Amino acid sequence: MDFYEVINRRRDVRAEFTGQPVDDDVLRRVLGAAHSAPSVGLSQPWDFVIVRDPVTRKAFQHHVASERATFADQLSGERAETFSKIKIEGILESTLSIVVTYNPAKGAPAVLGRHAIADAGLYSVCLAIQNLWLAATVEGLGVGWVSFYREDFLRELLDIPSSIRPVAWLCLGPVSRLHDVPDLERHGWRSRLPLEAVVHQERFG
């Protein structure tokens, strides 16, 4: 795949994981791509926690199911009906999970480029996640970002210090397929905006 094809093929995977093993060399390449991401002041403020233990994953999946129910209770009518058909995670079906964290103390106290934008370090972590996701796509793997969780729960589950922020729980593994159309669009939750709707010239207005 060329670069633009990789971008367009990348999907947030939930139901298509096969559970087949991920080769150690492949996993190292994917993590290496994440670790090669640009970071503010070269702070490299990320860490990657690989989670394979089925007991840990089941505990997290149970927590996510509870948060899904909390969100569902806020919906009504067509939105509730549409959401009821959407699978939000593949925690148990995927081969493994990778939790990506943000540590603002890395490179501190003088993080070059962060003095005016406190969240620049967090943005750096998101760039590492995108690198990971694109590399996984090249390797024929799927990735699913689970966001239905409370940070304090995940800290306690994985012994993450209170000063470190868990940014993403990523499900990863071989998949049966990558859909041509994203799940949320296929299920009618939302459609992608045309490029023209988000490009401005000279001024935002």
VOTIFI-583213 format. One line per field, with one value per residue (C-alpha): residue in one letter; chain; x, y, z. Coordinates in steps of 0.02 Angstrom, whole numbers, plus 50000, padded with zeros to 5 digits. Example, Ala and Ser with C-alpha at 12.3 -4.5 7.8 and 13.67 -1.06 7.14 Angstrom:
! VOTIFI-583213
res = A S
chain = A A
east = 50615 50684
north = 49775 49947
up = 50390 50357
This chain:
! VOTIFI-583213
res = M D F Y E V I N R R R D V R A E F T G Q P V D D D V L R R V L G A A H S A P S V G L S Q P W D F V I V R D P V T R K A F Q H H V A S E R A T F A D Q L S G E R A E T F S K I K I E G I L E S T L S I V V T Y N P A K G A P A V L G R H A I A D A G L Y S V C L A I Q N L W L A A T V E G L G V G W V S F Y R E D F L R E L L D I P S S I R P V A W L C L G P V S R L H D V P D L E R H G W R S R L P L E A V V H Q E R F G
chain = A A A A A A A A A A A A A A A A A A A A A A A A A A A A A A A A A A A A A A A A A A A A A A A A A A A A A A A A A A A A A A A A A A A A A A A A A A A A A A A A A A A A A A A A A A A A A A A A A A A A A A A A A A A A A A A A A A A A A A A A A A A A A A A A A A A A A A A A A A A A A A A A A A A A A A A A A A A A A A A A A A A A A A A A A A A A A A A A A A A A A A A A A A A A A A A A A A A A A A A A A A A A A
east = 50000 50059 50046 49876 49802 49857 49772 49610 49614 49638 49484 49429 49403 49281 49198 49326 49467 49513 49615 49761 49937 50039 50221 50342 50442 50284 50231 50403 50393 50222 50282 50440 50335 50238 50399 50464 50325 50370 50354 50360 50537 50584 50504 50438 50305 50225 50232 50153 50078 50048 49901 49875 49805 49624 49575 49632 49548 49385 49385 49410 49277 49152 49192 49171 49003 48946 49002 48914 48753 48780 48796 48648 48538 48568 48497 48319 48223 48321 48490 48455 48398 48551 48673 48598 48663 48841 48980 49101 49247 49340 49432 49411 49410 49574 49743 49808 49787 49906 49873 49958 49995 50052 50184 50202 50359 50461 50581 50524 50543 50602 50502 50547 50387 50265 50272 50129 50026 50011 49927 50068 50132 49962 49956 50124 50051 49908 50037 50118 49948 49918 50090 50049 49882 49952 50095 49973 49870 50025 50058 49882 49824 49672 49666 49516 49523 49414 49358 49214 49311 49353 49537 49545 49478 49612 49748 49699 49681 49856 49947 49972 50033 49913 50032 50021 49869 49802 49759 49703 49662 49698 49639 49759 49770 49739 49569 49456 49434 49441 49276 49277 49159 49189 49072 48987 48949 48887 48770 48704 48775 48867 48937 49107 49106 49171 49344 49271 49169 49322 49448 49458 49560 49655 49525 49417 49256
north = 50000 50176 50309 50380 50206 50165 50321 50279 50094 50126 50084 50085 49897 49817 49659 49594 49533 49350 49325 49252 49283 49439 49401 49481 49563 49638 49706 49781 49868 49939 50002 50068 50170 50241 50284 50372 50502 50686 50755 50930 50968 50788 50746 50577 50583 50415 50240 50082 49951 49785 49693 49509 49442 49386 49425 49606 49623 49549 49671 49816 49751 49742 49923 49978 49890 49989 50153 50106 50084 50254 50337 50241 50304 50482 50442 50431 50400 50373 50403 50268 50146 50178 50165 50000 49917 49985 49877 49991 49875 49715 49696 49508 49466 49554 49470 49597 49774 49921 50060 50222 50345 50526 50576 50767 50749 50676 50808 50927 51055 51144 51062 51161 51220 51178 51339 51422 51268 51151 51015 51002 50847 50765 50807 50718 50560 50567 50576 50417 50332 50382 50315 50151 50140 50169 50047 49915 49942 49914 49753 49689 49716 49805 49931 49985 50136 50108 50271 50216 50214 50318 50362 50326 50150 50115 50187 50070 49920 49939 50019 50183 50324 50468 50588 50491 50502 50349 50416 50264 50080 50008 49834 49758 49601 49516 49547 49456 49616 49805 49881 50008 50120 50162 50077 50235 50287 50113 50112 50286 50372 50508 50541 50610 50794 50844 50923 51088 51102 51111 51212 51401 51532 51666 51683 51555 51646
up = 50000 49966 50100 50051 50032 50209 50274 50184 50231 50418 50519 50700 50717 50837 50769 50644 50757 50732 50891 50795 50863 50824 50783 50906 50767 50693 50863 50887 50717 50759 50928 50847 50727 50874 50966 50809 50816 50834 51010 51082 51138 51098 51265 51205 51341 51300 51373 51302 51418 51328 51404 51364 51528 51497 51676 51659 51490 51556 51702 51582 51464 51608 51654 51472 51462 51614 51535 51373 51472 51554 51383 51312 51454 51391 51219 51157 50997 50837 50921 51050 50917 50809 50955 51013 50853 50867 50941 51033 51075 51033 51198 51216 51030 50990 51014 51139 51198 51208 51332 51284 51423 51438 51566 51574 51682 51540 51478 51616 51684 51526 51387 51233 51149 51289 51391 51296 51251 51399 51297 51169 51258 51246 51061 51044 51119 50994 50853 50922 50922 50742 50693 50781 50693 50519 50547 50607 50449 50342 50438 50403 50582 50648 50790 50893 51010 51163 51243 51355 51519 51671 51686 51872 51843 51714 51825 51965 51849 51776 51924 51829 51944 51973 51886 51722 51609 51516 51343 51246 51265 51093 51042 50915 50812 50645 50569 50446 50347 50353 50297 50156 50256 50441 50565 50626 50448 50400 50550 50514 50669 50573 50399 50352 50304 50134 50135 50075 50235 50346 50243 50269 50180 50276 50417 50506 50462
